[in-house]
Amino acid sequence: MSWRPEHLLFVYGTLRQEEVNHDLLVRARFVADARTEPCFDLFDLGAFPAMSTGGETAVLGEVYAVDDATLARLDRLEGHPSFYQRTQIRLDDGQEVQTYLMDRNRMRGRVLIPSGDWCAHRARARGVGDDW
């Protein structure tokens, strides 16, 4: 069996399970549900969210182990490094992972998601459940 380098990647939006871009993680290995340290903000950009530093929110998501080829595909999807920047962050359990962050200046006028949970926010917008 050949060795595949793996990167731990935290996903919080359309790459999460049951979201529209999750199929891009078909070659990835699910590691765990996760939450960031409470030092981010999550914003609604319409069809997808963006996370930025400088907030006080713990963002919910999932961690995947991805290979180099998958990471390259995700970088293209996320427009790294010009739209999102793939950056190393710390989760609330102390684990270091990579994720896609957006410059906070691009968030002006966007809706803040106070729960830090994109899926719950989307369900609420569709009238399914509540986003506390």
Summary of the structure (lengths in Angstrom):
residues: 132
radius of gyration: 14.3
end to end distance: 46.1
largest distance: 49.9
contacts: 383
relative contact order: 0.24
helix: 20%
strand: 35%
